Amino acid sequence: MGISKKIAIDLGTANSVVLVIGEGIVINEPTVVAVSADDRKVLAVGNAAKEMLGKTPESIEAIKPLKDGVIADYVITEAMLHYFLDRSGGRIRFVKPEVMIAVPAGVSSVESRAVLEAALSAGARMAYLIPEPLAAAIGADLPIGDASGNMIINSGGGTTETAVITLGGIVVSGSARVAGNQLDETIAAYIRKKYSLLVGENTAEEVKISIGSALPLPKELEMEVKGRDTISGLPRTIIIRSSEVVNAIEPTLKEMVTEVKKVLEKTPPEIVGDIIDKGIVMSGGTAKLRNIDKFITKETGLPAHVADDPLLCVVKGVATALENLELFEKSIIRR
């Protein structure tokens, strides 16, 4: 009989990362599933499915099964988890794997149960859930077991979660449904309004990654953007500059910071002192936006810095928690 594998999953709205303990990261792909429209059969998952977004014929749908960090389409999420476990070698063995999945801190018991059921139906022997910001803090190597406070902002595709953690648990947390996806939508809306040009979400994301910044850059960047003219209906190309992106996304970033400030307002005064000393740590895909740490500092007055490997903090933290269940017992939901 084989040994049960331990699989850590960061099931993100935009991107999913799967780590097999003892083997490392085996999947790091977009959370997108392509299905046939008539029988809902899964045709592609991850990178292959994302390439189909906005390009599929009527017979194929490209679906993002998670919305704002929680399951929007249970059947498709289960199919995606099947795919992850198959790719990880977790379902081919005689012994089913133990699986731990990171979920937003504010999920309801119904949403938690849906994720656990999906994992078990996909082939897990045991399924556990851990709050995303706690996993991110563990993965960012914050000293969360100490009596002093640590603050983390984990901003992915669908949600930005802020949490204050001490003694291995979350003291205060808040979640804003403002993150990478909304930044992409803001950029697409700006291009449509200013240039009368329709662009897809993949193009808007490329603009954000290539020339986007939370604050003005010392040297202006520019990028060629192709889309469809809203007036003539014909293809057209424009040049967009980084300063335009900075101005376009500022209101969305300020919305994100509003939630951070709310968490700070609810934080016990003794812990606030620790945060002033240590600063705020940022993780998640949106932490890769240029100057976002400086923007957070400007808006809150607190030092902020981006964790090493911000995209992988959550999955690394999930893996550590899965190997040390007894240490995080009070924060883990199991089934």
Contacts in CASP RR format, 6 or more apart in sequence:
PFRMAT RR
TARGET T0000
AUTHOR 0000-0000-0000
METHOD contacts of the structure
MODEL  1
MGISKKIAIDLGTANSVVLVIGEGIVINEPTVVAVSADDRKVLAVGNAAK
EMLGKTPESIEAIKPLKDGVIADYVITEAMLHYFLDRSGGRIRFVKPEVM
IAVPAGVSSVESRAVLEAALSAGARMAYLIPEPLAAAIGADLPIGDASGN
MIINSGGGTTETAVITLGGIVVSGSARVAGNQLDETIAAYIRKKYSLLVG
ENTAEEVKISIGSALPLPKELEMEVKGRDTISGLPRTIIIRSSEVVNAIE
PTLKEMVTEVKKVLEKTPPEIVGDIIDKGIVMSGGTAKLRNIDKFITKET
GLPAHVADDPLLCVVKGVATALENLELFEKSIIRR
1 94 0 8 1.000
1 95 0 8 1.000
2 93 0 8 1.000
2 94 0 8 1.000
2 95 0 8 1.000
3 95 0 8 1.000
4 93 0 8 1.000
4 95 0 8 1.000
4 96 0 8 1.000
4 97 0 8 1.000
4 98 0 8 1.000
4 125 0 8 1.000
5 20 0 8 1.000
5 21 0 8 1.000
5 88 0 8 1.000
5 89 0 8 1.000
5 90 0 8 1.000
5 93 0 8 1.000
5 95 0 8 1.000
5 97 0 8 1.000
5 98 0 8 1.000
6 20 0 8 1.000
6 21 0 8 1.000
6 97 0 8 1.000
6 98 0 8 1.000
6 100 0 8 1.000
6 319 0 8 1.000
6 322 0 8 1.000
6 323 0 8 1.000
7 18 0 8 1.000
7 19 0 8 1.000
7 20 0 8 1.000
7 21 0 8 1.000
7 84 0 8 1.000
7 85 0 8 1.000
7 88 0 8 1.000
7 90 0 8 1.000
7 97 0 8 1.000
7 98 0 8 1.000
7 99 0 8 1.000
7 100 0 8 1.000
7 124 0 8 1.000
8 18 0 8 1.000
8 19 0 8 1.000
8 20 0 8 1.000
8 21 0 8 1.000
8 99 0 8 1.000
8 100 0 8 1.000
8 315 0 8 1.000
8 316 0 8 1.000
8 317 0 8 1.000
8 318 0 8 1.000
8 319 0 8 1.000
8 322 0 8 1.000
9 16 0 8 1.000
9 17 0 8 1.000
9 18 0 8 1.000
9 19 0 8 1.000
9 81 0 8 1.000
9 84 0 8 1.000
9 99 0 8 1.000
9 100 0 8 1.000
9 101 0 8 1.000
9 102 0 8 1.000
9 315 0 8 1.000
9 318 0 8 1.000
10 16 0 8 1.000
10 17 0 8 1.000
10 18 0 8 1.000
10 101 0 8 1.000
10 102 0 8 1.000
10 132 0 8 1.000
10 135 0 8 1.000
10 314 0 8 1.000
10 315 0 8 1.000
10 318 0 8 1.000
11 31 0 8 1.000
11 66 0 8 1.000
11 69 0 8 1.000
11 77 0 8 1.000
11 81 0 8 1.000
11 101 0 8 1.000
11 102 0 8 1.000
11 103 0 8 1.000
11 115 0 8 1.000
12 31 0 8 1.000
12 66 0 8 1.000
12 69 0 8 1.000
12 102 0 8 1.000
12 156 0 8 1.000
12 157 0 8 1.000
12 158 0 8 1.000
13 31 0 8 1.000
13 64 0 8 1.000
13 66 0 8 1.000
13 67 0 8 1.000
13 68 0 8 1.000
13 69 0 8 1.000
13 156 0 8 1.000
13 157 0 8 1.000
13 158 0 8 1.000
13 159 0 8 1.000
13 179 0 8 1.000
13 181 0 8 1.000
14 30 0 8 1.000
14 31 0 8 1.000
14 64 0 8 1.000
14 156 0 8 1.000
14 157 0 8 1.000
14 158 0 8 1.000
14 180 0 8 1.000
14 181 0 8 1.000
14 285 0 8 1.000
15 28 0 8 1.000
15 29 0 8 1.000
15 30 0 8 1.000
15 31 0 8 1.000
15 156 0 8 1.000
15 157 0 8 1.000
15 285 0 8 1.000
15 311 0 8 1.000
16 27 0 8 1.000
16 28 0 8 1.000
16 29 0 8 1.000
16 30 0 8 1.000
16 31 0 8 1.000
16 46 0 8 1.000
16 80 0 8 1.000
16 84 0 8 1.000
17 25 0 8 1.000
17 27 0 8 1.000
17 28 0 8 1.000
17 311 0 8 1.000
17 312 0 8 1.000
17 314 0 8 1.000
17 315 0 8 1.000
18 25 0 8 1.000
18 26 0 8 1.000
18 27 0 8 1.000
18 28 0 8 1.000
18 84 0 8 1.000
18 87 0 8 1.000
18 88 0 8 1.000
18 315 0 8 1.000
19 25 0 8 1.000
19 26 0 8 1.000
19 315 0 8 1.000
19 316 0 8 1.000
19 318 0 8 1.000
19 319 0 8 1.000
20 26 0 8 1.000
20 88 0 8 1.000
20 89 0 8 1.000
20 90 0 8 1.000
21 319 0 8 1.000
21 322 0 8 1.000
21 323 0 8 1.000
25 312 0 8 1.000
25 315 0 8 1.000
26 87 0 8 1.000
26 88 0 8 1.000
27 84 0 8 1.000
27 87 0 8 1.000
27 88 0 8 1.000
28 311 0 8 1.000
29 45 0 8 1.000
29 46 0 8 1.000
29 47 0 8 1.000
29 50 0 8 1.000
30 46 0 8 1.000
30 47 0 8 1.000
30 49 0 8 1.000
30 50 0 8 1.000
31 46 0 8 1.000
31 64 0 8 1.000
31 65 0 8 1.000
31 66 0 8 1.000
31 80 0 8 1.000
32 45 0 8 1.000
32 46 0 8 1.000
32 49 0 8 1.000
32 50 0 8 1.000
32 52 0 8 1.000
32 53 0 8 1.000
32 62 0 8 1.000
32 63 0 8 1.000
32 64 0 8 1.000
33 42 0 8 1.000
33 44 0 8 1.000
33 45 0 8 1.000
33 46 0 8 1.000
33 49 0 8 1.000
33 62 0 8 1.000
33 63 0 8 1.000
33 65 0 8 1.000
33 76 0 8 1.000
33 79 0 8 1.000
33 80 0 8 1.000
34 42 0 8 1.000
34 43 0 8 1.000
34 44 0 8 1.000
34 45 0 8 1.000
34 48 0 8 1.000
34 49 0 8 1.000
34 52 0 8 1.000
34 56 0 8 1.000
34 60 0 8 1.000
34 61 0 8 1.000
34 62 0 8 1.000
34 63 0 8 1.000
35 41 0 8 1.000
35 42 0 8 1.000
35 43 0 8 1.000
35 60 0 8 1.000
35 61 0 8 1.000
35 63 0 8 1.000
35 76 0 8 1.000
36 43 0 8 1.000
36 59 0 8 1.000
36 60 0 8 1.000
36 61 0 8 1.000
37 58 0 8 1.000
37 59 0 8 1.000
37 60 0 8 1.000
37 61 0 8 1.000
38 59 0 8 1.000
40 75 0 8 1.000
40 76 0 8 1.000
42 76 0 8 1.000
42 79 0 8 1.000
42 80 0 8 1.000
42 83 0 8 1.000
43 49 0 8 1.000
43 60 0 8 1.000
44 52 0 8 1.000
45 79 0 8 1.000
45 80 0 8 1.000
45 83 0 8 1.000
49 62 0 8 1.000
50 62 0 8 1.000
50 202 0 8 1.000
52 60 0 8 1.000
52 62 0 8 1.000
53 62 0 8 1.000
53 201 0 8 1.000
53 202 0 8 1.000
54 62 0 8 1.000
54 200 0 8 1.000
54 201 0 8 1.000
54 202 0 8 1.000
56 62 0 8 1.000
63 73 0 8 1.000
63 76 0 8 1.000
64 72 0 8 1.000
65 71 0 8 1.000
65 72 0 8 1.000
65 73 0 8 1.000
65 76 0 8 1.000
65 77 0 8 1.000
65 80 0 8 1.000
66 72 0 8 1.000
66 77 0 8 1.000
67 158 0 8 1.000
68 104 0 8 1.000
68 158 0 8 1.000
68 159 0 8 1.000
68 177 0 8 1.000
69 103 0 8 1.000
69 104 0 8 1.000
69 158 0 8 1.000
69 159 0 8 1.000
70 103 0 8 1.000
70 104 0 8 1.000
70 107 0 8 1.000
70 111 0 8 1.000
70 114 0 8 1.000
70 115 0 8 1.000
71 77 0 8 1.000
71 111 0 8 1.000
71 114 0 8 1.000
71 115 0 8 1.000
71 118 0 8 1.000
74 114 0 8 1.000
74 118 0 8 1.000
77 115 0 8 1.000
77 118 0 8 1.000
78 118 0 8 1.000
78 121 0 8 1.000
78 122 0 8 1.000
81 118 0 8 1.000
81 119 0 8 1.000
81 121 0 8 1.000
81 122 0 8 1.000
81 123 0 8 1.000
82 91 0 8 1.000
82 122 0 8 1.000
82 123 0 8 1.000
84 122 0 8 1.000
85 91 0 8 1.000
85 97 0 8 1.000
85 99 0 8 1.000
85 122 0 8 1.000
85 123 0 8 1.000
85 124 0 8 1.000
86 92 0 8 1.000
88 97 0 8 1.000
90 96 0 8 1.000
90 97 0 8 1.000
90 123 0 8 1.000
91 97 0 8 1.000
91 122 0 8 1.000
91 123 0 8 1.000
95 125 0 8 1.000
96 123 0 8 1.000
96 124 0 8 1.000
96 125 0 8 1.000
97 123 0 8 1.000
97 124 0 8 1.000
97 125 0 8 1.000
98 124 0 8 1.000
98 125 0 8 1.000
98 126 0 8 1.000
98 127 0 8 1.000
98 128 0 8 1.000
98 322 0 8 1.000
99 119 0 8 1.000
99 124 0 8 1.000
99 126 0 8 1.000
99 127 0 8 1.000
99 128 0 8 1.000
100 127 0 8 1.000
100 128 0 8 1.000
100 129 0 8 1.000
100 130 0 8 1.000
100 318 0 8 1.000
100 319 0 8 1.000
100 321 0 8 1.000
100 322 0 8 1.000
100 332 0 8 1.000
101 115 0 8 1.000
101 119 0 8 1.000
101 127 0 8 1.000
101 128 0 8 1.000
101 129 0 8 1.000
101 130 0 8 1.000
101 318 0 8 1.000
102 129 0 8 1.000
102 130 0 8 1.000
102 131 0 8 1.000
102 132 0 8 1.000
102 135 0 8 1.000
102 136 0 8 1.000
102 314 0 8 1.000
102 315 0 8 1.000
102 318 0 8 1.000
103 111 0 8 1.000
103 112 0 8 1.000
103 115 0 8 1.000
103 129 0 8 1.000
103 130 0 8 1.000
103 131 0 8 1.000
103 132 0 8 1.000
104 131 0 8 1.000
104 132 0 8 1.000
104 159 0 8 1.000
104 161 0 8 1.000
104 175 0 8 1.000
105 131 0 8 1.000
105 132 0 8 1.000
105 133 0 8 1.000
105 134 0 8 1.000
105 161 0 8 1.000
105 163 0 8 1.000
105 170 0 8 1.000
105 173 0 8 1.000
105 174 0 8 1.000
105 175 0 8 1.000
106 131 0 8 1.000
106 173 0 8 1.000
106 174 0 8 1.000
106 175 0 8 1.000
107 115 0 8 1.000
112 129 0 8 1.000
112 333 0 8 1.000
113 335 0 8 1.000
115 127 0 8 1.000
115 129 0 8 1.000
116 127 0 8 1.000
116 129 0 8 1.000
116 333 0 8 1.000
116 335 0 8 1.000
117 335 0 8 1.000
119 127 0 8 1.000
119 335 0 8 1.000
120 127 0 8 1.000
120 335 0 8 1.000
126 334 0 8 1.000
126 335 0 8 1.000
127 334 0 8 1.000
127 335 0 8 1.000
128 321 0 8 1.000
128 322 0 8 1.000
128 325 0 8 1.000
128 332 0 8 1.000
128 333 0 8 1.000
128 334 0 8 1.000
128 335 0 8 1.000
129 332 0 8 1.000
129 333 0 8 1.000
129 334 0 8 1.000
130 317 0 8 1.000
130 318 0 8 1.000
130 321 0 8 1.000
130 328 0 8 1.000
130 331 0 8 1.000
130 332 0 8 1.000
130 333 0 8 1.000
131 163 0 8 1.000
131 170 0 8 1.000
131 173 0 8 1.000
131 331 0 8 1.000
132 154 0 8 1.000
132 161 0 8 1.000
132 314 0 8 1.000
133 152 0 8 1.000
133 154 0 8 1.000
133 161 0 8 1.000
133 162 0 8 1.000
133 163 0 8 1.000
133 165 0 8 1.000
133 170 0 8 1.000
133 173 0 8 1.000
134 144 0 8 1.000
134 163 0 8 1.000
134 165 0 8 1.000
134 168 0 8 1.000
134 169 0 8 1.000
134 170 0 8 1.000
134 321 0 8 1.000
134 328 0 8 1.000
134 331 0 8 1.000
135 313 0 8 1.000
135 314 0 8 1.000
135 315 0 8 1.000
135 317 0 8 1.000
135 318 0 8 1.000
135 321 0 8 1.000
136 152 0 8 1.000
136 154 0 8 1.000
136 161 0 8 1.000
136 283 0 8 1.000
136 284 0 8 1.000
136 307 0 8 1.000
136 313 0 8 1.000
136 314 0 8 1.000
136 317 0 8 1.000
137 144 0 8 1.000
137 150 0 8 1.000
137 152 0 8 1.000
137 163 0 8 1.000
137 165 0 8 1.000
137 281 0 8 1.000
138 144 0 8 1.000
138 316 0 8 1.000
138 317 0 8 1.000
138 320 0 8 1.000
138 321 0 8 1.000
138 328 0 8 1.000
139 283 0 8 1.000
139 307 0 8 1.000
139 312 0 8 1.000
139 313 0 8 1.000
139 314 0 8 1.000
139 316 0 8 1.000
139 317 0 8 1.000
139 320 0 8 1.000
140 152 0 8 1.000
140 281 0 8 1.000
140 283 0 8 1.000
140 307 0 8 1.000
140 308 0 8 1.000
140 313 0 8 1.000
141 307 0 8 1.000
142 150 0 8 1.000
142 152 0 8 1.000
142 165 0 8 1.000
142 281 0 8 1.000
143 150 0 8 1.000
144 150 0 8 1.000
144 165 0 8 1.000
144 166 0 8 1.000
144 167 0 8 1.000
144 168 0 8 1.000
144 169 0 8 1.000
145 166 0 8 1.000
145 167 0 8 1.000
145 168 0 8 1.000
146 166 0 8 1.000
146 167 0 8 1.000
147 166 0 8 1.000
147 167 0 8 1.000
148 166 0 8 1.000
148 271 0 8 1.000
148 274 0 8 1.000
148 278 0 8 1.000
149 164 0 8 1.000
149 165 0 8 1.000
149 166 0 8 1.000
149 171 0 8 1.000
149 271 0 8 1.000
149 274 0 8 1.000
149 275 0 8 1.000
149 278 0 8 1.000
150 164 0 8 1.000
150 165 0 8 1.000
150 166 0 8 1.000
150 274 0 8 1.000
150 275 0 8 1.000
150 278 0 8 1.000
150 281 0 8 1.000
151 162 0 8 1.000
151 163 0 8 1.000
151 164 0 8 1.000
151 165 0 8 1.000
151 263 0 8 1.000
151 264 0 8 1.000
151 267 0 8 1.000
151 275 0 8 1.000
151 278 0 8 1.000
151 279 0 8 1.000
151 280 0 8 1.000
151 281 0 8 1.000
152 162 0 8 1.000
152 163 0 8 1.000
152 165 0 8 1.000
152 280 0 8 1.000
152 281 0 8 1.000
152 282 0 8 1.000
152 283 0 8 1.000
153 160 0 8 1.000
153 161 0 8 1.000
153 162 0 8 1.000
153 260 0 8 1.000
153 280 0 8 1.000
153 281 0 8 1.000
153 282 0 8 1.000
153 283 0 8 1.000
153 287 0 8 1.000
153 296 0 8 1.000
153 304 0 8 1.000
154 160 0 8 1.000
154 161 0 8 1.000
154 162 0 8 1.000
154 163 0 8 1.000
154 282 0 8 1.000
154 283 0 8 1.000
154 284 0 8 1.000
154 313 0 8 1.000
154 314 0 8 1.000
155 161 0 8 1.000
155 179 0 8 1.000
155 180 0 8 1.000
155 256 0 8 1.000
155 282 0 8 1.000
155 283 0 8 1.000
155 284 0 8 1.000
155 285 0 8 1.000
155 286 0 8 1.000
155 287 0 8 1.000
156 179 0 8 1.000
156 180 0 8 1.000
156 284 0 8 1.000
156 285 0 8 1.000
156 286 0 8 1.000
157 179 0 8 1.000
157 180 0 8 1.000
157 181 0 8 1.000
157 285 0 8 1.000
157 286 0 8 1.000
158 177 0 8 1.000
158 179 0 8 1.000
158 180 0 8 1.000
158 181 0 8 1.000
158 182 0 8 1.000
159 175 0 8 1.000
159 176 0 8 1.000
159 177 0 8 1.000
159 178 0 8 1.000
159 179 0 8 1.000
160 175 0 8 1.000
160 176 0 8 1.000
160 178 0 8 1.000
160 179 0 8 1.000
160 256 0 8 1.000
160 259 0 8 1.000
160 260 0 8 1.000
160 286 0 8 1.000
161 173 0 8 1.000
161 174 0 8 1.000
161 175 0 8 1.000
161 176 0 8 1.000
162 173 0 8 1.000
162 174 0 8 1.000
162 175 0 8 1.000
162 176 0 8 1.000
162 259 0 8 1.000
162 260 0 8 1.000
162 263 0 8 1.000
163 170 0 8 1.000
163 171 0 8 1.000
163 172 0 8 1.000
163 173 0 8 1.000
163 174 0 8 1.000
163 263 0 8 1.000
164 170 0 8 1.000
164 171 0 8 1.000
164 172 0 8 1.000
164 173 0 8 1.000
164 263 0 8 1.000
164 267 0 8 1.000
164 271 0 8 1.000
164 275 0 8 1.000
165 171 0 8 1.000
166 271 0 8 1.000
166 274 0 8 1.000
168 327 0 8 1.000
168 328 0 8 1.000
168 331 0 8 1.000
169 328 0 8 1.000
169 330 0 8 1.000
169 331 0 8 1.000
170 331 0 8 1.000
171 267 0 8 1.000
171 268 0 8 1.000
171 271 0 8 1.000
172 263 0 8 1.000
172 266 0 8 1.000
172 267 0 8 1.000
173 263 0 8 1.000
174 259 0 8 1.000
174 262 0 8 1.000
174 263 0 8 1.000
175 259 0 8 1.000
176 255 0 8 1.000
176 256 0 8 1.000
176 258 0 8 1.000
176 259 0 8 1.000
178 252 0 8 1.000
178 255 0 8 1.000
178 256 0 8 1.000
178 259 0 8 1.000
179 256 0 8 1.000
179 286 0 8 1.000
180 208 0 8 1.000
180 285 0 8 1.000
180 286 0 8 1.000
181 201 0 8 1.000
182 252 0 8 1.000
183 208 0 8 1.000
183 249 0 8 1.000
183 252 0 8 1.000
183 253 0 8 1.000
183 286 0 8 1.000
183 289 0 8 1.000
184 201 0 8 1.000
184 204 0 8 1.000
184 205 0 8 1.000
184 208 0 8 1.000
185 201 0 8 1.000
185 204 0 8 1.000
186 248 0 8 1.000
186 249 0 8 1.000
186 251 0 8 1.000
186 252 0 8 1.000
187 204 0 8 1.000
187 207 0 8 1.000
187 208 0 8 1.000
187 245 0 8 1.000
187 248 0 8 1.000
187 249 0 8 1.000
188 199 0 8 1.000
188 200 0 8 1.000
188 201 0 8 1.000
188 203 0 8 1.000
188 204 0 8 1.000
190 244 0 8 1.000
190 245 0 8 1.000
190 248 0 8 1.000
191 197 0 8 1.000
191 199 0 8 1.000
191 204 0 8 1.000
191 207 0 8 1.000
191 225 0 8 1.000
191 238 0 8 1.000
191 240 0 8 1.000
192 198 0 8 1.000
192 199 0 8 1.000
192 230 0 8 1.000
194 244 0 8 1.000
195 238 0 8 1.000
195 240 0 8 1.000
196 229 0 8 1.000
196 230 0 8 1.000
196 231 0 8 1.000
197 225 0 8 1.000
197 227 0 8 1.000
197 228 0 8 1.000
197 229 0 8 1.000
197 230 0 8 1.000
197 236 0 8 1.000
197 238 0 8 1.000
198 227 0 8 1.000
198 228 0 8 1.000
198 229 0 8 1.000
198 230 0 8 1.000
199 207 0 8 1.000
199 225 0 8 1.000
199 226 0 8 1.000
199 227 0 8 1.000
200 227 0 8 1.000
203 225 0 8 1.000
203 226 0 8 1.000
203 227 0 8 1.000
206 223 0 8 1.000
207 223 0 8 1.000
207 225 0 8 1.000
207 240 0 8 1.000
207 245 0 8 1.000
208 245 0 8 1.000
208 249 0 8 1.000
208 289 0 8 1.000
209 288 0 8 1.000
210 221 0 8 1.000
210 223 0 8 1.000
211 221 0 8 1.000
211 222 0 8 1.000
211 223 0 8 1.000
211 240 0 8 1.000
211 241 0 8 1.000
211 242 0 8 1.000
211 245 0 8 1.000
212 221 0 8 1.000
212 242 0 8 1.000
212 245 0 8 1.000
212 246 0 8 1.000
212 249 0 8 1.000
212 289 0 8 1.000
212 290 0 8 1.000
213 242 0 8 1.000
213 245 0 8 1.000
213 246 0 8 1.000
213 289 0 8 1.000
213 290 0 8 1.000
213 291 0 8 1.000
214 246 0 8 1.000
214 249 0 8 1.000
214 250 0 8 1.000
214 253 0 8 1.000
214 289 0 8 1.000
214 290 0 8 1.000
214 291 0 8 1.000
214 292 0 8 1.000
214 294 0 8 1.000
214 295 0 8 1.000
215 246 0 8 1.000
215 290 0 8 1.000
215 291 0 8 1.000
215 294 0 8 1.000
215 295 0 8 1.000
215 298 0 8 1.000
216 242 0 8 1.000
216 243 0 8 1.000
216 246 0 8 1.000
217 242 0 8 1.000
217 243 0 8 1.000
217 246 0 8 1.000
217 290 0 8 1.000
217 291 0 8 1.000
220 241 0 8 1.000
220 242 0 8 1.000
220 243 0 8 1.000
221 241 0 8 1.000
221 242 0 8 1.000
222 239 0 8 1.000
222 240 0 8 1.000
222 241 0 8 1.000
222 242 0 8 1.000
223 239 0 8 1.000
223 240 0 8 1.000
224 237 0 8 1.000
224 238 0 8 1.000
224 239 0 8 1.000
225 237 0 8 1.000
225 238 0 8 1.000
225 239 0 8 1.000
225 240 0 8 1.000
226 235 0 8 1.000
226 236 0 8 1.000
226 237 0 8 1.000
227 235 0 8 1.000
227 236 0 8 1.000
227 237 0 8 1.000
228 234 0 8 1.000
228 235 0 8 1.000
228 236 0 8 1.000
229 235 0 8 1.000
229 236 0 8 1.000
253 292 0 8 1.000
253 295 0 8 1.000
254 299 0 8 1.000
257 295 0 8 1.000
257 296 0 8 1.000
257 299 0 8 1.000
257 300 0 8 1.000
260 280 0 8 1.000
260 296 0 8 1.000
260 299 0 8 1.000
260 300 0 8 1.000
261 299 0 8 1.000
261 300 0 8 1.000
264 272 0 8 1.000
264 275 0 8 1.000
264 300 0 8 1.000
264 302 0 8 1.000
267 275 0 8 1.000
275 302 0 8 1.000
276 302 0 8 1.000
279 302 0 8 1.000
279 303 0 8 1.000
279 304 0 8 1.000
279 305 0 8 1.000
280 296 0 8 1.000
280 300 0 8 1.000
280 302 0 8 1.000
280 303 0 8 1.000
280 304 0 8 1.000
280 305 0 8 1.000
281 304 0 8 1.000
281 305 0 8 1.000
281 306 0 8 1.000
281 307 0 8 1.000
282 292 0 8 1.000
282 293 0 8 1.000
282 296 0 8 1.000
282 304 0 8 1.000
282 305 0 8 1.000
282 306 0 8 1.000
282 307 0 8 1.000
282 310 0 8 1.000
283 306 0 8 1.000
283 307 0 8 1.000
283 310 0 8 1.000
283 313 0 8 1.000
283 314 0 8 1.000
284 310 0 8 1.000
284 311 0 8 1.000
284 313 0 8 1.000
284 314 0 8 1.000
285 310 0 8 1.000
285 311 0 8 1.000
286 292 0 8 1.000
287 293 0 8 1.000
287 306 0 8 1.000
287 307 0 8 1.000
287 310 0 8 1.000
288 306 0 8 1.000
288 310 0 8 1.000
288 311 0 8 1.000
292 306 0 8 1.000
293 304 0 8 1.000
293 305 0 8 1.000
293 306 0 8 1.000
294 304 0 8 1.000
296 302 0 8 1.000
296 304 0 8 1.000
297 303 0 8 1.000
297 304 0 8 1.000
307 313 0 8 1.000
309 316 0 8 1.000
321 327 0 8 1.000
321 328 0 8 1.000
321 332 0 8 1.000
325 332 0 8 1.000
END
